[in-house]
Amino acid sequence: MTQSRTYPTVDELRIWRDYIETAEALRSELASRLQRDSTLSPGDHSVLLTLSEEHGRRLRSSDLAAAIRWERSRLSHHLRRMESRGLIWRDECVADSRGAEVVLTEEGERALRRASLPHLLAVRELFIAPLSPEQTAAVRSVTATLRAHLAAAQNL
Protein backbone atom coordinates (compact mmCIF):
# COMPACT_ATOMS: atom_id res chain seq x y z
CA MET A 1 0.00 0.00 0.00
CA THR A 2 1.46 3.34 -1.04
CA GLN A 3 0.95 6.35 1.16
CA SER A 4 0.25 9.65 -0.52
CA ARG A 5 2.22 12.70 0.59
CA THR A 6 -0.33 15.04 -0.93
CA TYR A 7 -2.22 17.18 1.55
CA PRO A 8 -6.01 17.19 1.44
CA THR A 9 -7.58 19.93 -0.64
CA VAL A 10 -9.67 22.66 0.93
CA ASP A 11 -12.81 20.87 -0.28
CA GLU A 12 -11.62 17.51 1.12
CA LEU A 13 -10.87 19.15 4.47
CA ARG A 14 -14.38 20.67 4.51
CA ILE A 15 -15.89 17.23 3.86
CA TRP A 16 -13.73 15.75 6.64
CA ARG A 17 -14.74 18.47 9.08
CA ASP A 18 -18.42 18.16 8.16
CA TYR A 19 -18.21 14.42 8.76
CA ILE A 20 -16.52 14.79 12.16
CA GLU A 21 -18.85 17.56 13.34
CA THR A 22 -21.96 15.72 12.16
CA ALA A 23 -20.88 12.42 13.73
CA GLU A 24 -20.13 14.19 17.02
CA ALA A 25 -23.47 16.04 17.01
CA LEU A 26 -25.29 12.76 16.30
CA ARG A 27 -23.35 10.91 19.00
CA SER A 28 -24.02 13.72 21.50
CA GLU A 29 -27.76 13.82 20.83
CA LEU A 30 -28.08 10.03 21.02
CA ALA A 31 -26.11 10.02 24.29
CA SER A 32 -28.33 12.74 25.77
CA ARG A 33 -31.49 10.89 24.84
CA LEU A 34 -30.15 7.56 26.09
CA GLN A 35 -29.27 9.10 29.46
CA ARG A 36 -32.60 10.93 29.68
CA ASP A 37 -34.74 7.96 28.66
CA SER A 38 -32.96 5.18 30.51
CA THR A 39 -30.37 6.62 32.93
CA LEU A 40 -27.74 4.59 31.05
CA SER A 41 -24.66 6.29 29.72
CA PRO A 42 -23.36 5.35 26.26
CA GLY A 43 -20.57 3.46 28.05
CA ASP A 44 -23.10 1.53 30.16
CA HIS A 45 -25.04 0.72 27.01
CA SER A 46 -21.93 -0.52 25.17
CA VAL A 47 -20.96 -2.80 28.05
CA LEU A 48 -24.47 -4.18 28.53
CA LEU A 49 -25.08 -4.70 24.82
CA THR A 50 -21.75 -6.47 24.33
CA LEU A 51 -22.38 -8.76 27.31
CA SER A 52 -25.94 -9.50 26.16
CA GLU A 53 -24.59 -10.79 22.85
CA GLU A 54 -22.14 -13.22 24.48
CA HIS A 55 -22.85 -16.86 25.28
CA GLY A 56 -23.54 -17.06 29.00
CA ARG A 57 -23.79 -13.25 29.11
CA ARG A 58 -20.19 -13.10 30.37
CA LEU A 59 -16.86 -12.03 28.98
CA ARG A 60 -13.30 -11.68 30.23
CA SER A 61 -12.51 -8.07 31.16
CA SER A 62 -9.69 -7.88 28.61
CA ASP A 63 -11.95 -9.20 25.83
CA LEU A 64 -14.69 -6.75 26.80
CA ALA A 65 -12.21 -3.85 26.69
CA ALA A 66 -11.09 -4.93 23.23
CA ALA A 67 -14.67 -5.36 22.01
CA ILE A 68 -15.71 -1.84 22.99
CA ARG A 69 -12.27 -0.36 22.22
CA TRP A 70 -11.55 0.99 25.67
CA GLU A 71 -8.35 0.97 27.67
CA ARG A 72 -8.50 -1.68 30.40
CA SER A 73 -8.03 0.91 33.18
CA ARG A 74 -10.94 2.99 31.89
CA LEU A 75 -13.11 -0.11 31.71
CA SER A 76 -12.13 -1.19 35.23
CA HIS A 77 -13.26 2.13 36.72
CA HIS A 78 -16.48 2.07 34.71
CA LEU A 79 -17.25 -1.52 35.72
CA ARG A 80 -16.83 -0.61 39.37
CA ARG A 81 -19.57 2.00 39.01
CA MET A 82 -21.82 -0.36 37.04
CA GLU A 83 -21.32 -3.09 39.63
CA SER A 84 -22.34 -0.73 42.43
CA ARG A 85 -25.59 -0.12 40.53
CA GLY A 86 -26.23 -3.86 40.15
CA LEU A 87 -25.94 -3.88 36.34
CA ILE A 88 -23.00 -6.30 36.19
CA TRP A 89 -20.87 -8.35 38.57
CA ARG A 90 -17.33 -9.57 38.28
CA ASP A 91 -16.53 -13.22 38.75
CA GLU A 92 -13.33 -15.23 38.75
CA CYS A 93 -12.50 -16.61 35.34
CA VAL A 94 -13.06 -20.37 35.34
CA ALA A 95 -10.42 -20.97 32.65
CA ASP A 96 -7.78 -18.67 34.16
CA SER A 97 -7.75 -17.78 37.85
CA ARG A 98 -5.66 -14.65 37.15
CA GLY A 99 -8.44 -13.06 35.12
CA ALA A 100 -11.95 -11.92 35.84
CA GLU A 101 -15.12 -12.20 33.85
CA VAL A 102 -17.78 -9.53 33.67
CA VAL A 103 -21.28 -10.96 33.99
CA LEU A 104 -24.54 -9.30 32.99
CA THR A 105 -27.01 -9.34 35.88
CA GLU A 106 -30.78 -9.61 35.62
CA GLU A 107 -30.98 -5.91 36.54
CA GLY A 108 -28.52 -5.15 33.77
CA GLU A 109 -30.66 -7.09 31.29
CA ARG A 110 -33.76 -5.21 32.41
CA ALA A 111 -31.96 -1.86 32.09
CA LEU A 112 -30.81 -2.76 28.57
CA ARG A 113 -34.33 -3.83 27.54
CA ARG A 114 -35.81 -0.58 28.92
CA ALA A 115 -33.22 1.46 27.02
CA SER A 116 -33.47 -0.42 23.73
CA LEU A 117 -36.77 0.79 22.29
CA PRO A 118 -36.26 4.53 22.95
CA HIS A 119 -32.66 4.26 21.73
CA LEU A 120 -33.60 2.45 18.53
CA LEU A 121 -36.37 4.96 17.85
CA ALA A 122 -33.85 7.80 18.30
CA VAL A 123 -31.43 6.10 15.90
CA ARG A 124 -34.22 5.81 13.34
CA GLU A 125 -35.33 9.42 13.83
CA LEU A 126 -31.88 11.01 13.80
CA PHE A 127 -29.90 8.78 11.44
CA ILE A 128 -32.12 6.56 9.27
CA ALA A 129 -35.22 8.65 8.55
CA PRO A 130 -33.43 11.69 7.03
CA LEU A 131 -31.63 9.49 4.48
CA SER A 132 -32.99 8.09 1.24
CA PRO A 133 -32.40 4.40 0.50
CA GLU A 134 -29.64 5.46 -1.90
CA GLN A 135 -27.96 7.57 0.78
CA THR A 136 -28.23 4.71 3.27
CA ALA A 137 -26.53 2.40 0.74
CA ALA A 138 -23.83 5.05 0.19
CA VAL A 139 -23.20 5.29 3.95
CA ARG A 140 -22.92 1.49 4.11
CA SER A 141 -20.42 1.51 1.24
CA VAL A 142 -18.35 4.37 2.67
CA THR A 143 -18.13 2.87 6.16
CA ALA A 144 -17.20 -0.57 4.76
CA THR A 145 -14.45 1.00 2.67
CA LEU A 146 -13.10 3.00 5.61
CA ARG A 147 -13.15 -0.01 7.95
CA ALA A 148 -11.31 -2.15 5.40
CA HIS A 149 -8.73 0.59 4.87
CA LEU A 150 -8.19 1.02 8.62
CA ALA A 151 -7.86 -2.74 9.12
CA ALA A 152 -5.25 -2.90 6.35
CA ALA A 153 -3.38 0.09 7.80
CA GLN A 154 -3.27 -1.52 11.25
CA ASN A 155 -1.76 -4.69 9.77
CA LEU A 156 1.18 -2.89 8.10
Secondary structure as the mmCIF struct_conf table of DSSP 4:
data_model
#
loop_
_struct_conf.conf_type_id
_struct_conf.id
_struct_conf.beg_label_comp_id
_struct_conf.beg_label_asym_id
_struct_conf.beg_label_seq_id
_struct_conf.end_label_comp_id
_struct_conf.end_label_asym_id
_struct_conf.end_label_seq_id
HELX_LH_PP_P HELX_LH_PP_P1 THR A 2 SER A 4
HELX_LH_PP_P HELX_LH_PP_P2 THR A 6 THR A 9
HELX_RH_AL_P HELX_RH_AL_P1 VAL A 10 SER A 38
BEND BEND1 THR A 39 THR A 39
HELX_RH_AL_P HELX_RH_AL_P2 PRO A 42 SER A 52
TURN_TY1_P TURN_TY1_P1 GLU A 53 GLU A 53
BEND BEND2 GLU A 54 GLU A 54
HELX_RH_3T_P HELX_RH_3T_P1 HIS A 55 ARG A 57
STRN STRN1 ARG A 58 ARG A 60
HELX_RH_AL_P HELX_RH_AL_P3 SER A 61 ILE A 68
TURN_TY1_P TURN_TY1_P2 ARG A 69 ARG A 69
HELX_RH_AL_P HELX_RH_AL_P4 ARG A 72 SER A 84
TURN_TY1_P TURN_TY1_P3 ARG A 85 GLY A 86
BEND BEND3 LEU A 87 LEU A 87
STRN STRN2 ILE A 88 GLU A 92
BEND BEND4 VAL A 94 ALA A 95
TURN_TY1_P TURN_TY1_P4 SER A 97 ARG A 98
BEND BEND5 GLY A 99 GLY A 99
STRN STRN3 ALA A 100 LEU A 104
HELX_RH_AL_P HELX_RH_AL_P5 GLU A 106 VAL A 123
HELX_RH_PI_P HELX_RH_PI_P1 ARG A 124 ILE A 128
TURN_TY1_P TURN_TY1_P5 ALA A 129 PRO A 130
BEND BEND6 LEU A 131 LEU A 131
HELX_RH_AL_P HELX_RH_AL_P6 PRO A 133 GLN A 154
TURN_TY1_P TURN_TY1_P6 ASN A 155 ASN A 155
#
